[in-house]
């Protein structure tokens, strides 16, 4: 590692050990904004709206009979009761269960409804039931001076010893302008603000984040799922969309350390945090100017911008989207296809297909196909698209192996990933002309339900269904035909012996494979 790399990791490590813990200790600090259920007025203050429901749709809060959430108003009630202006260190709903039972659409009737931040700690279980929460917005423009404030984004605020699962956020919009911040920060994710000792599983988020921030002694810690994550497991989560940050620091002391950190899944993964079976397609553009006397770190990372401290793991994950960090005046500019900067981290079966752009850095500019700057890192199989990154193996201390685009979009690369599957790792699937997709199974993908892949006759032929395709494995060449339920032929070909993939649009089909007939549901 270069001397500059060591300086970057040294300063970053010291900061993160203090700043990450400080975030938890400052949970009782003030925040900009009001309770969920308020809207911004033109003068910068808030109206409290009586939008929260008086009761849930049903349930008693037990695991067998969870509270039911079926309307936006009931979700606002949940947010109000798990975030409060008093007792900010209080644990709320410990061991209590909630279950979403319908899609919730905030896009038409509500605006800026869920501006949450540093409140109490939710310690129960929220099961989204794979129903959508649509159109959450946080659109704020505030020219006033904001002093000693932590601004949070996310519908779920602080959680500790909690479980958030099966949540689907669609069309999230975060658009914030704060040009005059002092001793303050913006942090969180589109899903969770700051999880500790918790589980986030089977969640997906799509949306766009836009931040224009300026001031003295301020930092940004933003991730697609969450901000700073401590001792938490994130499993089977997806992020997609864009994150664009424009950051201008001025003033401050020579001892101050400022950060503009944007990660595809989290901003920072601290202590025994484990990110597994997760894919980010969040495109990140992080631009910063620095006229301060202190240090400024500008970081963009596919999974995280910082990871480490104690047994942190990123396992069976991928990032597929452009990553950029630009600052002519920042002290350090770091871009990593998986992590920007880390220490004492283990990477296992991770890969990335990302264009990487790192510009500037007075003290150091770091760019890495997998990791930009690291210390005490362990890894098994890691891979990256050399054509997109433009980084060749001999140009850096490699954590991963370089492959061209054609190979990484082939069945051979899928087989290579699956040959390195860790315990509990979901299998990767092949889709023609695309990078591998992550399935929902630790084994070779099987039928999703009895009606999705129903074999009318039995044979040695193996049929698998992937998103947008079916995979046929046969010991000999076999005729293949696909018909819609209305009888229209969708495909008709002779498949060679071995494994073949046939791309099909989403829908229900009758498949003829040799002498066999299958009914399948392609999603």
C-alpha positions as CSV (number, residue, x, y, z in Angstrom):
1,X,0.0,0.0,0.0
2,X,1.2,3.5,-0.8
3,X,2.2,6.0,2.0
4,X,-0.8,8.1,1.0
5,X,-3.0,5.0,1.3
6,X,-1.7,4.4,4.8
7,X,-2.3,8.1,5.7
8,X,-5.8,7.8,4.4
9,X,-6.7,4.7,6.3
10,X,-5.0,6.0,9.4
11,X,-6.9,9.2,9.6
12,X,-10.1,7.6,8.5
13,X,-9.9,4.8,11.0
14,X,-9.3,7.2,13.9
15,X,-12.2,9.3,12.8
16,X,-14.7,6.5,12.2
17,X,-14.0,4.9,15.6
18,X,-15.0,8.2,17.2
19,X,-17.5,9.7,14.8
20,X,-19.5,6.5,14.4
21,X,-19.9,6.0,18.1
22,X,-20.5,9.7,18.6
23,X,-23.6,9.4,16.4
24,X,-25.1,7.0,18.8
25,X,-24.2,9.0,21.8
26,X,-25.7,12.2,20.2
27,X,-29.1,10.6,19.8
28,X,-30.5,13.2,22.2
29,X,-29.2,16.1,20.1
30,X,-31.6,18.4,18.3
31,X,-32.7,17.8,14.8
32,X,-34.0,19.9,12.0
33,X,-37.6,19.1,11.1
34,X,-40.7,18.0,12.9
35,X,-42.4,14.7,13.7
36,X,-43.5,12.5,10.9
37,X,-46.9,13.8,9.7
38,X,-45.8,17.4,9.3
39,X,-45.3,19.5,6.2
40,X,-42.9,22.3,5.5
41,X,-44.3,25.9,5.3
42,X,-42.9,28.6,3.2
43,X,-41.4,30.3,6.2
44,X,-39.4,27.2,7.2
45,X,-41.6,26.1,10.1
46,X,-43.9,23.1,10.2
47,X,-47.6,22.5,10.5
48,X,-48.6,19.5,12.5
49,X,-51.2,17.6,10.6
50,X,-53.7,15.2,12.2
51,X,-52.9,12.5,9.7
52,X,-52.1,9.6,12.0
53,X,-54.8,7.0,12.4
54,X,-56.3,6.5,15.8
55,X,-55.8,2.7,15.6
56,X,-54.3,0.0,13.5
57,X,-56.3,-2.2,11.2
58,X,-56.2,-5.0,13.7
59,X,-53.9,-7.2,15.9
60,X,-52.6,-7.1,19.4
61,X,-48.9,-6.8,18.7
62,X,-47.8,-10.3,19.4
63,X,-45.9,-12.5,16.9
64,X,-49.0,-14.6,16.3
65,X,-51.3,-11.5,16.0
66,X,-49.2,-8.5,14.9
67,X,-50.6,-5.0,14.6
68,X,-51.8,-4.6,11.1
69,X,-51.0,-1.6,8.9
70,X,-53.2,-1.2,5.8
71,X,-53.3,2.6,5.2
72,X,-50.8,5.5,4.9
73,X,-52.4,7.0,8.1
74,X,-51.7,3.8,10.0
75,X,-48.1,3.9,8.9
76,X,-47.8,7.5,10.0
77,X,-49.2,6.3,13.4
78,X,-46.4,3.7,13.5
79,X,-43.8,6.4,12.7
80,X,-45.1,8.8,15.3
81,X,-45.1,6.2,18.0
82,X,-41.6,4.9,17.3
83,X,-40.1,8.4,17.1
84,X,-40.8,11.0,19.7
85,X,-39.5,14.4,20.7
86,X,-39.2,13.4,24.4
87,X,-37.4,10.4,25.8
88,X,-35.1,10.2,22.8
89,X,-33.0,7.5,24.5
90,X,-36.1,5.4,25.2
91,X,-36.7,2.0,23.7
92,X,-40.1,1.8,22.0
93,X,-42.2,-1.3,21.3
94,X,-39.6,-3.8,22.5
95,X,-40.7,-7.3,21.3
96,X,-43.8,-5.9,19.6
97,X,-44.7,-7.0,16.0
98,X,-46.2,-5.0,13.1
99,X,-47.4,-6.4,9.7
100,X,-48.1,-4.4,6.6
101,X,-51.1,-5.9,4.8
102,X,-51.5,-3.6,1.7
103,X,-49.7,-1.3,-0.6
104,X,-49.3,2.2,0.8
105,X,-49.3,5.1,-1.6
106,X,-48.0,8.5,-0.3
107,X,-47.4,10.0,-3.7
108,X,-50.7,11.8,-4.2
109,X,-52.1,12.8,-0.8
110,X,-48.9,13.4,1.2
111,X,-45.7,15.4,0.8
112,X,-42.7,15.6,3.2
113,X,-44.7,13.3,5.5
114,X,-41.9,11.2,6.8
115,X,-39.1,13.5,7.7
116,X,-37.6,11.6,10.6
117,X,-34.3,11.8,12.4
118,X,-32.8,11.2,15.8
119,X,-35.6,10.0,17.9
120,X,-36.2,7.1,20.2
121,X,-35.2,3.5,19.4
122,X,-37.7,1.1,17.9
123,X,-37.0,-2.4,19.2
124,X,-39.7,-4.5,17.6
125,X,-40.4,-6.3,14.3
126,X,-41.8,-4.6,11.2
127,X,-42.8,-7.0,8.4
128,X,-43.7,-5.2,5.2
129,X,-45.3,-8.4,3.7
130,X,-43.6,-7.5,0.4
131,X,-46.3,-4.8,-0.1
132,X,-45.1,-1.5,-1.6
133,X,-44.7,1.8,0.2
134,X,-44.8,4.3,-2.7
135,X,-43.8,7.9,-3.2
136,X,-42.2,8.9,0.1
137,X,-40.8,12.4,-0.3
138,X,-38.5,14.6,1.7
139,X,-38.2,17.9,-0.3
140,X,-36.7,20.7,1.7
141,X,-34.9,24.0,0.8
142,X,-33.8,25.9,3.9
143,X,-31.5,29.0,3.6
144,X,-31.6,29.7,7.3
145,X,-28.6,28.9,9.5
146,X,-28.8,25.4,10.9
147,X,-26.7,25.0,14.0
148,X,-25.7,21.8,15.9
149,X,-28.3,19.7,14.2
150,X,-28.5,16.2,12.8
151,X,-30.8,15.9,9.9
152,X,-32.0,12.4,9.2
153,X,-33.6,10.7,6.3
154,X,-35.5,7.3,6.3
155,X,-39.0,6.2,7.3
156,X,-37.5,4.0,10.0
157,X,-35.5,6.0,12.5
158,X,-33.1,4.6,15.1
159,X,-33.6,0.9,15.6
160,X,-31.9,-1.4,18.2
161,X,-32.4,-5.1,18.6
162,X,-35.1,-4.8,15.9
163,X,-36.0,-6.6,12.7
164,X,-37.1,-4.8,9.5
165,X,-38.1,-7.3,6.8
166,X,-40.0,-7.7,3.5
167,X,-40.2,-3.9,3.0
168,X,-40.5,-2.5,-0.6
169,X,-39.9,1.2,-1.0
170,X,-40.7,2.6,-4.5
171,X,-40.1,6.0,-6.0
172,X,-38.4,7.5,-2.9
173,X,-37.5,11.2,-3.5
174,X,-35.0,13.0,-1.2
175,X,-34.2,16.5,-2.4
176,X,-32.6,18.7,0.3
177,X,-30.8,22.1,0.1
178,X,-29.1,23.3,3.3
179,X,-26.4,25.9,2.3
180,X,-25.8,27.3,5.8
181,X,-25.1,24.4,8.3
182,X,-22.8,24.7,11.3
183,X,-21.6,21.8,13.5
184,X,-24.2,19.6,11.8
185,X,-24.7,16.6,9.6
186,X,-27.1,14.8,7.2
187,X,-27.2,11.0,7.5
188,X,-29.3,7.9,7.1
189,X,-30.6,5.8,4.2
190,X,-33.8,5.6,2.2
191,X,-34.9,2.8,4.5
192,X,-33.3,3.1,8.0
193,X,-31.6,5.9,9.8
194,X,-29.2,4.2,12.2
195,X,-29.5,0.5,13.0
196,X,-27.8,-1.2,16.0
197,X,-27.7,-4.9,16.8
198,X,-30.6,-5.4,14.3
199,X,-31.6,-7.4,11.3
200,X,-32.6,-5.9,7.9
201,X,-33.7,-8.6,5.5
202,X,-35.5,-9.1,2.2
203,X,-35.9,-5.3,1.6
204,X,-35.7,-3.3,-1.6
205,X,-35.4,0.4,-2.2
206,X,-35.7,2.4,-5.4
207,X,-35.5,6.2,-5.6
208,X,-33.3,9.3,-6.0
209,X,-31.3,11.3,-3.5
210,X,-30.2,14.9,-4.2
211,X,-28.3,16.9,-1.5
212,X,-26.9,20.4,-1.9
213,X,-25.2,21.2,1.4
214,X,-22.8,23.9,2.6
215,X,-21.4,25.3,5.8
216,X,-18.8,24.9,8.5
217,X,-17.9,21.7,10.4
218,X,-20.5,19.4,8.7
219,X,-20.6,15.9,7.3
220,X,-22.8,13.6,5.2
221,X,-23.2,9.9,5.8
222,X,-25.7,8.5,3.3
223,X,-26.5,5.0,2.1
224,X,-29.1,3.3,-0.1
225,X,-30.4,1.3,2.8
226,X,-29.0,3.0,5.9
227,X,-26.4,5.5,7.2
228,X,-24.1,4.3,9.9
229,X,-24.7,0.6,10.8
230,X,-23.5,-1.0,13.9
231,X,-23.5,-4.8,14.7
232,X,-26.3,-5.4,12.2
233,X,-27.0,-8.0,9.6
234,X,-28.3,-6.8,6.2
235,X,-29.4,-9.8,4.1
236,X,-31.1,-10.1,0.7
237,X,-31.5,-6.3,0.1
238,X,-31.6,-4.3,-3.1
239,X,-31.0,-0.6,-3.9
240,X,-31.5,1.2,-7.2
241,X,-31.6,4.7,-8.4
242,X,-29.3,7.7,-8.1
243,X,-27.5,9.6,-5.3
244,X,-26.1,13.1,-6.2
245,X,-24.3,15.2,-3.6
246,X,-22.9,18.7,-3.9
247,X,-21.0,19.6,-0.8
248,X,-19.2,22.8,0.1
249,X,-17.3,23.1,3.4
250,X,-15.9,26.4,4.6
251,X,-14.5,27.6,7.9
252,X,-13.9,25.4,10.9
253,X,-10.7,24.6,12.8
254,X,-7.6,22.7,11.7
255,X,-8.6,19.8,14.0
256,X,-12.1,19.3,12.4
257,X,-12.7,16.3,10.1
258,X,-15.5,16.5,7.6
259,X,-16.9,13.7,5.5
260,X,-19.0,13.4,2.3
261,X,-19.7,9.7,2.3
262,X,-22.2,8.0,0.0
263,X,-22.6,4.2,-0.3
264,X,-24.8,1.9,-2.4
265,X,-26.0,0.0,0.6
266,X,-24.7,1.8,3.7
267,X,-22.5,4.8,4.4
268,X,-20.5,2.9,7.1
269,X,-20.5,-0.7,8.3
270,X,-19.1,-0.8,11.8
271,X,-18.1,-3.6,14.2
272,X,-19.6,-7.0,13.6
273,X,-21.9,-5.8,10.8
274,X,-22.5,-8.3,8.0
275,X,-23.9,-7.4,4.5
276,X,-24.9,-10.6,2.6
277,X,-26.8,-11.6,-0.6
278,X,-27.3,-7.9,-1.5
279,X,-27.1,-6.0,-4.8
280,X,-26.8,-2.3,-5.4
281,X,-27.5,-0.5,-8.7
282,X,-27.4,2.9,-7.1
283,X,-25.5,5.4,-9.3
284,X,-23.4,7.7,-7.1
285,X,-22.0,11.2,-8.0
286,X,-20.3,12.9,-5.1
287,X,-18.8,16.4,-5.7
288,X,-17.2,18.6,-3.0
289,X,-15.4,21.8,-2.5
290,X,-13.3,22.6,0.6
291,X,-12.3,26.0,1.9
292,X,-12.0,24.9,5.5
293,X,-8.9,24.6,7.7
294,X,-9.8,21.0,8.6
295,X,-9.7,17.7,6.8
296,X,-12.2,16.6,4.2
297,X,-12.8,13.1,3.0
298,X,-14.9,12.5,-0.1
299,X,-15.9,8.9,-0.6
300,X,-18.1,6.9,-2.9
301,X,-18.5,3.1,-2.4
302,X,-20.5,0.4,-4.1
303,X,-21.5,-1.3,-0.9
304,X,-20.1,1.1,1.8
305,X,-17.7,4.0,2.1
306,X,-16.1,2.8,5.3
307,X,-16.2,-0.7,6.8
308,X,-14.3,-2.3,9.7
309,X,-13.3,-2.2,13.3
310,X,-14.4,-5.7,14.3
311,X,-15.2,-8.7,12.1
312,X,-17.1,-6.7,9.5
313,X,-18.1,-8.9,6.5
314,X,-19.5,-8.3,3.0
315,X,-20.5,-11.7,1.5
316,X,-22.0,-12.7,-1.8
317,X,-22.8,-9.2,-2.9
318,X,-22.4,-7.0,-6.1
319,X,-22.6,-3.4,-7.2
320,X,-23.5,-2.5,-10.8
321,X,-23.6,1.2,-11.5
322,X,-21.3,4.2,-12.0
323,X,-19.3,5.6,-9.0
324,X,-17.7,9.0,-8.8
325,X,-16.1,11.3,-6.3
326,X,-14.6,14.6,-7.3
327,X,-13.0,17.4,-5.3
328,X,-9.9,19.4,-6.2
329,X,-9.6,20.8,-2.7
330,X,-10.5,17.8,-0.5
331,X,-7.7,16.2,1.4
332,X,-8.7,12.6,0.4
333,X,-10.9,11.4,-2.5
334,X,-11.6,7.7,-2.4
335,X,-13.8,5.5,-4.8
336,X,-14.1,1.8,-4.4
337,X,-16.2,-0.7,-6.4
338,X,-17.2,-2.4,-3.2
339,X,-15.7,-0.3,-0.3
340,X,-13.9,3.1,-0.4
341,X,-11.8,2.5,2.7
342,X,-11.7,-0.3,5.3
343,X,-9.7,-2.0,8.0
344,X,-10.1,-5.5,9.4
345,X,-12.8,-6.6,6.9
346,X,-13.5,-9.9,5.2
347,X,-14.8,-10.0,1.6
348,X,-16.3,-13.2,0.3
349,X,-17.6,-13.8,-3.3
350,X,-18.2,-10.2,-4.2
351,X,-18.0,-8.5,-7.6
352,X,-18.6,-5.2,-9.3
353,X,-19.3,-3.9,-12.8
354,X,-18.9,-0.1,-12.3
355,X,-17.3,2.8,-14.0
356,X,-15.0,4.4,-11.5
357,X,-14.1,8.1,-11.3
358,X,-11.9,9.7,-8.6
359,X,-10.6,13.2,-9.2
360,X,-8.6,15.4,-6.9
361,X,-7.4,14.9,-3.4
362,X,-4.7,17.3,-2.0
363,X,-3.2,14.7,0.3
364,X,-4.3,11.6,-1.6
365,X,-6.4,10.3,-4.4
366,X,-7.4,6.6,-4.1
367,X,-9.4,4.5,-6.6
368,X,-9.9,0.7,-6.4
369,X,-11.8,-1.8,-8.5
370,X,-12.9,-3.5,-5.2
371,X,-11.4,-1.4,-2.4
372,X,-9.7,2.0,-2.7
373,X,-7.7,2.0,0.5
374,X,-7.4,-0.8,3.1
375,X,-5.6,-2.3,6.0
376,X,-5.9,-5.9,7.4
377,X,-8.3,-7.2,4.8
378,X,-9.2,-10.8,4.1
379,X,-10.9,-12.1,1.0
380,X,-11.8,-15.1,-1.0
381,X,-13.1,-14.7,-4.6
382,X,-13.6,-11.1,-5.7
383,X,-14.1,-10.0,-9.3
384,X,-14.6,-6.8,-11.3
385,X,-15.2,-5.7,-14.9
386,X,-11.9,-4.4,-16.2
387,X,-13.4,-2.7,-19.2
388,X,-15.7,-0.6,-17.1
389,X,-13.2,0.2,-14.3
390,X,-10.2,0.7,-16.6
391,X,-8.0,-0.7,-13.8
392,X,-5.7,-3.5,-14.6
393,X,-4.4,-6.0,-12.1
394,X,-0.8,-4.8,-12.3
395,X,-1.8,-1.2,-11.6
396,X,-2.8,-1.7,-7.9
397,X,-2.5,-4.0,-4.9
398,X,-5.4,-6.2,-6.0
399,X,-8.1,-7.7,-3.8
400,X,-10.0,-9.0,-6.8
401,X,-9.5,-10.5,-10.3
402,X,-10.1,-8.7,-13.5
403,X,-12.5,-10.1,-16.2
404,X,-13.8,-8.6,-19.4
405,X,-17.5,-7.7,-19.9
406,X,-18.3,-10.6,-22.2
407,X,-17.0,-13.1,-19.6
408,X,-18.9,-11.5,-16.7
409,X,-22.1,-11.7,-18.7
410,X,-21.6,-15.4,-19.4
411,X,-22.8,-18.6,-17.9
412,X,-19.1,-19.4,-17.1
413,X,-18.9,-16.4,-14.8
414,X,-22.2,-17.5,-13.1
415,X,-20.8,-20.9,-12.6
416,X,-17.6,-19.4,-11.2
417,X,-19.6,-17.3,-8.7
418,X,-21.7,-20.4,-7.7
419,X,-18.6,-22.5,-7.2
420,X,-17.5,-20.0,-4.5
421,X,-20.9,-19.7,-2.8
422,X,-20.4,-19.2,1.0
423,X,-22.6,-20.8,3.6
424,X,-26.0,-19.2,3.3
425,X,-25.2,-17.6,0.0
426,X,-27.9,-17.3,-2.6
427,X,-27.1,-18.8,-6.0
428,X,-26.5,-16.5,-9.0
429,X,-28.4,-16.9,-12.2
430,X,-27.6,-16.3,-15.9
431,X,-29.6,-14.0,-18.1
432,X,-28.4,-13.6,-21.7
433,X,-26.8,-10.2,-22.4
434,X,-26.7,-9.1,-18.8
435,X,-24.7,-9.5,-15.6
436,X,-25.6,-12.3,-13.2
437,X,-28.8,-11.9,-11.1
438,X,-29.1,-13.0,-7.5
439,X,-31.7,-15.6,-6.9
440,X,-33.6,-16.2,-3.7
441,X,-32.2,-19.7,-3.0
442,X,-29.1,-21.1,-1.5
443,X,-29.4,-24.0,-4.0
444,X,-29.8,-24.3,-7.7
445,X,-33.0,-22.3,-8.3
446,X,-36.1,-24.4,-7.9
447,X,-39.8,-23.7,-8.8
448,X,-41.1,-20.7,-6.8
449,X,-44.5,-22.3,-6.2
450,X,-46.5,-25.3,-7.3
451,X,-48.1,-23.5,-10.1
452,X,-45.0,-21.7,-11.3
453,X,-43.2,-24.8,-12.5
454,X,-45.5,-27.8,-12.6
455,X,-44.2,-30.8,-14.4
456,X,-46.9,-32.8,-16.1
457,X,-44.5,-35.7,-16.6
458,X,-41.3,-36.8,-14.9
459,X,-37.9,-37.1,-16.5
460,X,-34.1,-36.6,-16.1
461,X,-34.5,-33.1,-17.6
462,X,-34.0,-30.3,-15.1
463,X,-35.9,-27.0,-15.5
464,X,-35.1,-23.8,-13.6
465,X,-36.9,-20.5,-13.8
466,X,-35.0,-17.2,-13.4
467,X,-36.2,-13.6,-13.8
468,X,-36.8,-13.3,-17.6
469,X,-35.6,-16.7,-18.5
470,X,-35.8,-20.5,-18.1
471,X,-32.8,-22.8,-17.9
472,X,-32.9,-26.3,-19.2
473,X,-30.3,-29.0,-18.4
474,X,-30.5,-32.2,-20.3
475,X,-28.1,-35.1,-20.9
476,X,-28.9,-35.0,-24.6
477,X,-30.1,-32.6,-27.3
478,X,-33.8,-31.9,-26.8
479,X,-36.5,-30.0,-28.7
480,X,-37.9,-27.0,-26.8
481,X,-41.1,-25.0,-27.4
482,X,-42.8,-22.3,-25.4
483,X,-46.5,-21.3,-25.8
484,X,-48.5,-18.6,-24.0
485,X,-51.7,-19.7,-22.3
486,X,-53.5,-18.3,-25.4
487,X,-51.6,-20.7,-27.6
488,X,-49.2,-18.3,-29.3
489,X,-45.7,-19.8,-29.8
490,X,-43.0,-17.8,-28.1
491,X,-40.0,-20.0,-28.8
492,X,-39.2,-23.1,-30.8
493,X,-35.6,-24.5,-31.0
494,X,-33.4,-27.5,-30.5
495,X,-31.4,-27.2,-27.3
496,X,-28.0,-28.9,-27.2
497,X,-26.9,-31.4,-24.5
498,X,-26.0,-29.7,-21.3
499,X,-27.3,-26.4,-19.9
500,X,-29.1,-23.9,-22.1
501,X,-30.9,-20.6,-21.2
502,X,-33.9,-19.4,-23.1
503,X,-35.0,-15.8,-22.5
504,X,-38.8,-15.2,-22.2
505,X,-40.9,-12.2,-21.3
506,X,-42.7,-12.3,-18.0
507,X,-45.8,-14.3,-18.1
508,X,-47.4,-17.8,-17.9
509,X,-46.2,-20.4,-20.4
510,X,-46.7,-24.0,-21.4
511,X,-43.3,-25.5,-22.2
512,X,-42.6,-28.6,-24.3
513,X,-39.2,-30.0,-23.5
514,X,-38.7,-33.2,-25.5
515,X,-41.7,-35.4,-24.6
516,X,-42.4,-33.5,-21.4
517,X,-44.8,-30.6,-20.6
518,X,-44.3,-27.9,-18.0
519,X,-46.5,-25.1,-16.8
520,X,-44.3,-22.2,-15.7
521,X,-44.6,-18.6,-14.5
522,X,-41.7,-16.4,-15.6
523,X,-41.4,-13.2,-13.6
